[in-house]
Amino acid sequence: MVSTEPVVVMDTILVVRPRQVQFKWSEVAKFSVPLQETVV
């Protein structure tokens, strides 16, 4: 169990982290696009 645990943790990070980053960027894009339009 101990030897496979780091692999599971890495899998979780590799799967969960990109989703969180993608979600953050989609939120940022939603807010930044109207901001750019109002500035220009």
NORDA-V317249 format. One record per backbone hydrogen bond with DSSP energy under -0.5 kcal/mol. CO is the residue of the C=O (numbers start at 0). NH is the residue of the N-H. E is the energy in kcal/mol with one decimal. If there is no record, write none. Layout:
# NORDA-V317249
co->CO nh->NH e->E
co->CO nh->NH e->E
This chain:
# NORDA-V317249
co->0 nh->4 e->-1.4
co->1 nh->5 e->-0.7
co->3 nh->7 e->-1.9
co->4 nh->8 e->-2.5
co->5 nh->9 e->-2.7
co->6 nh->10 e->-2.6
co->7 nh->11 e->-2.5
co->8 nh->12 e->-2.5
co->9 nh->13 e->-2.9
co->10 nh->14 e->-2.0
co->11 nh->15 e->-3.2
co->12 nh->16 e->-2.0
co->14 nh->18 e->-0.8
co->15 nh->19 e->-2.1
co->16 nh->20 e->-2.8
co->17 nh->21 e->-2.9
co->18 nh->22 e->-2.6
co->19 nh->23 e->-2.7
co->20 nh->24 e->-2.6
co->21 nh->25 e->-2.3
co->22 nh->26 e->-2.2
co->23 nh->27 e->-2.7
co->24 nh->28 e->-2.8
co->25 nh->29 e->-1.9
co->26 nh->30 e->-1.7
co->27 nh->31 e->-3.0
co->28 nh->32 e->-2.1
co->29 nh->33 e->-0.8
co->30 nh->34 e->-1.3
co->31 nh->35 e->-2.5
co->32 nh->36 e->-2.0
co->33 nh->37 e->-2.1
co->34 nh->38 e->-2.3
co->35 nh->39 e->-2.6
